[in-house]
Amino acid sequence: MTRPEPIKICRGQALDLTGTVRALTEQGYQRVAKVSDPGEIAVRGGVVDVFPEGFEAPVRIEWHGDTVAGIRSVHPFTGRPFLDHEIAILLPAAGL
């Protein structure tokens, strides 16, 4: 079986939120209420927190409609943003 391709998300990109969440869960991410470990994803309205493999902190992706409005690293315990990004490359979760 071939490992799935990483998902590349760019600020300003037109991107379907529901389809992105589906793609991440198909790549092994587990939906949780609040992310704390790699391989987890949490969805609240137009905000998706995902803790990608190989990252030291989760990434918060914010949508306005069908457009990615922001990508920021967030503290895994407080959820406070601390670093803005133009692009996030999300690798499949471990085990795939």
Backbone as numpy.savetxt, mean C-alpha at the origin, in Angstrom:
# Nx Ny Nz CAx CAy CAz Cx Cy Cz
5.39 -21.91 -10.50 4.54 -20.73 -10.50 5.43 -19.48 -10.50
5.08 -18.51 -11.31 5.83 -17.28 -11.43 5.40 -16.28 -10.36
6.37 -15.65 -9.74 6.07 -14.62 -8.73 5.43 -13.42 -9.44
4.34 -12.86 -8.86 3.69 -11.70 -9.48 4.62 -10.49 -9.57
4.36 -9.63 -10.53 5.12 -8.40 -10.71 4.78 -7.42 -9.59
5.75 -6.60 -9.18 5.46 -5.54 -8.21 4.41 -4.58 -8.75
3.71 -3.92 -7.84 2.72 -2.91 -8.22 3.37 -1.54 -8.03
3.39 -0.75 -9.10 3.98 0.59 -9.05 2.85 1.60 -8.97
2.92 2.45 -7.94 1.91 3.48 -7.73 2.60 4.84 -7.70
2.09 5.79 -8.48 2.67 7.13 -8.57 1.65 8.18 -8.13
2.15 9.19 -7.43 1.27 10.30 -7.06 0.77 10.96 -8.34
-0.53 11.27 -8.39 -1.15 11.87 -9.56 -1.67 10.86 -10.57
-1.39 9.59 -10.35 -1.80 8.52 -11.27 -3.30 8.26 -11.14
-3.98 8.07 -12.27 -5.36 7.60 -12.26 -5.32 6.10 -11.98
-5.95 5.69 -10.87 -5.85 4.30 -10.43 -7.08 3.94 -9.62
-7.68 2.82 -9.94 -8.87 2.35 -9.23 -8.49 1.81 -7.86
-9.03 2.38 -6.79 -8.72 1.96 -5.44 -9.13 0.50 -5.20
-10.35 0.15 -5.57 -10.84 -1.22 -5.34 -9.98 -2.24 -6.07
-9.62 -1.94 -7.30 -8.78 -2.85 -8.07 -7.39 -2.98 -7.48
-6.87 -1.89 -6.93 -5.55 -1.93 -6.30 -5.57 -2.79 -5.05
-6.60 -2.63 -4.22 -6.73 -3.45 -3.01 -6.87 -4.92 -3.40
-7.65 -5.21 -4.42 -7.81 -6.59 -4.88 -6.48 -7.16 -5.34
-5.73 -6.38 -6.11 -4.43 -6.84 -6.61 -3.47 -7.13 -5.45
-3.47 -6.29 -4.44 -2.58 -6.51 -3.29 -2.99 -7.76 -2.51
-4.28 -7.98 -2.31 -4.70 -9.19 -1.60 -4.40 -10.43 -2.43
-4.51 -10.33 -3.75 -4.15 -11.46 -4.61 -2.65 -11.74 -4.56
-1.87 -10.72 -4.19 -0.42 -10.89 -4.07 -0.01 -11.27 -2.65
-0.97 -11.67 -1.84 -0.65 -12.23 -0.53 -0.79 -11.29 0.65
-1.18 -10.03 0.43 -1.36 -9.11 1.56 -2.63 -9.49 2.32
-2.54 -9.44 3.63 -3.67 -9.77 4.51 -4.34 -8.50 5.00
-5.68 -8.45 4.86 -6.41 -7.27 5.34 -6.54 -7.33 6.85
-6.20 -6.20 7.48 -6.28 -6.07 8.94 -6.89 -4.70 9.25
-7.22 -4.47 10.52 -7.77 -3.18 10.94 -6.68 -2.10 10.95
-5.45 -2.47 11.37 -4.34 -1.52 11.44 -3.06 -2.28 11.12
-2.29 -1.79 10.14 -1.07 -2.49 9.75 0.01 -2.33 10.82
0.72 -3.42 11.06 1.84 -3.37 12.00 3.00 -4.24 11.55
2.77 -5.11 10.59 3.80 -6.03 10.11 3.81 -6.07 8.59
4.98 -6.38 8.00 5.04 -6.54 6.55 4.01 -7.57 6.06
3.42 -7.29 4.91 2.44 -8.19 4.32 1.02 -7.89 4.73
0.79 -6.74 5.40 -0.55 -6.38 5.83 -1.05 -5.15 5.07
-2.39 -5.05 4.97 -3.04 -3.92 4.31 -4.29 -3.56 5.11
-4.54 -2.26 5.26 -5.75 -1.76 5.92 -6.37 -0.71 5.02
-7.71 -0.74 4.93 -8.42 0.17 4.04 -9.45 0.94 4.86
-9.43 2.27 4.74 -10.40 3.13 5.40 -10.80 4.22 4.40
-11.96 4.05 3.81 -12.42 5.03 2.82 -11.44 5.11 1.66
-10.95 6.32 1.38 -10.01 6.52 0.29 -8.56 6.46 0.72
-8.31 5.78 1.84 -6.96 5.66 2.38 -6.60 4.18 2.50
-5.44 3.82 1.97 -4.94 2.45 2.08 -3.58 2.51 2.76
-3.45 1.81 3.87 -2.15 1.63 4.51 -1.66 0.24 4.13
-0.46 0.15 3.62 0.12 -1.13 3.22 1.55 -1.19 3.75
1.91 -2.35 4.29 3.27 -2.54 4.81 3.96 -3.50 3.85
4.66 -2.93 2.85 5.30 -3.77 1.83 6.49 -4.54 2.36
6.76 -5.65 1.75 7.96 -6.42 2.05 9.17 -5.55 1.73
10.16 -5.59 2.57 11.39 -4.84 2.34 11.35 -3.40 2.81
10.20 -2.91 3.29 10.11 -1.55 3.80 10.28 -1.57 5.31
10.78 -0.46 5.86 10.94 -0.35 7.31 9.69 0.19 7.98
8.77 0.75 7.20 7.54 1.34 7.73 6.43 1.18 6.70
5.18 1.22 7.16 4.06 1.16 6.21 4.00 2.40 5.33
3.27 2.28 4.24 3.03 3.38 3.31 1.54 3.67 3.30
1.21 4.94 3.39 -0.20 5.37 3.29 -0.41 5.95 1.91
-1.39 5.39 1.19 -1.74 5.86 -0.15 -3.13 6.46 -0.05
-3.25 7.72 -0.45 -4.52 8.43 -0.35 -5.06 8.71 -1.74
-6.33 8.42 -1.92 -7.02 8.67 -3.18 -7.98 9.84 -3.03
-8.12 10.63 -4.09 -9.21 11.58 -4.26 -9.90 11.13 -5.54
-11.06 10.53 -5.38 -11.73 9.93 -6.53 -10.89 8.77 -7.04
-10.57 8.78 -8.31 -9.75 7.72 -8.91 -8.31 8.16 -9.13
-7.87 9.16 -8.39 -6.50 9.66 -8.55 -5.73 9.50 -7.24
-4.50 9.02 -7.35 -3.64 8.89 -6.18 -3.19 10.30 -5.79
-3.62 10.75 -4.61 -3.35 12.11 -4.17 -2.09 12.21 -3.32
-1.72 11.14 -2.66 -0.54 11.19 -1.80 -0.01 9.81 -1.46
1.28 9.75 -1.27 1.96 8.52 -0.85 2.95 8.94 0.23
2.77 8.41 1.44 3.64 8.80 2.55 3.98 7.60 3.42
5.20 7.58 3.91 5.56 6.60 4.93 4.92 7.05 6.23
4.43 6.08 7.00 3.81 6.38 8.28 4.46 5.53 9.37
4.48 6.08 10.58 5.03 5.36 11.72 4.15 4.14 11.99
4.73 2.94 12.14 3.92 1.74 12.30 3.08 1.69 13.58
3.43 2.46 14.59 2.66 2.42 15.84 1.71 3.59 15.98
2.12 4.79 15.56 1.27 5.97 15.72 0.44 6.28 14.48
0.90 5.81 13.32 0.21 6.13 12.07 0.50 7.52 11.56
1.41 8.23 12.21 1.75 9.59 11.78 2.68 9.55 10.57
2.36 10.36 9.55 3.22 10.40 8.37 4.54 11.09 8.67
5.62 10.60 8.02 6.91 11.24 8.24 7.73 11.43 6.97
7.30 10.92 5.83 8.08 11.08 4.61 7.17 10.96 3.40
7.19 11.98 2.52 6.39 11.96 1.29 7.16 11.24 0.18
6.40 10.57 -0.71 6.98 9.86 -1.84 6.23 10.24 -3.12
6.93 10.21 -4.22 6.31 10.36 -5.53 5.85 9.01 -6.08
6.59 7.96 -5.72 6.35 6.62 -6.25 6.51 5.60 -5.12
5.69 4.56 -5.15 5.87 3.41 -4.27 5.83 2.16 -5.14
6.81 1.30 -4.97 6.84 0.01 -5.67 6.59 -1.05 -4.63
5.43 -1.70 -4.73 4.97 -2.65 -3.73 5.24 -4.08 -4.21
6.15 -4.73 -3.53 6.48 -6.12 -3.87 5.40 -7.05 -3.35
5.22 -8.22 -3.97 4.28 -9.19 -3.44 4.66 -9.58 -2.01
3.66 -9.95 -1.23 3.92 -10.37 0.14 4.74 -11.65 0.15
5.48 -11.85 1.22 6.31 -13.07 1.35 5.41 -14.29 1.25
5.95 -15.34 0.73 5.17 -16.58 0.61 4.59 -16.77 -0.78
4.64 -15.73 -1.60 4.15 -15.90 -2.98 5.33 -16.12 -3.90
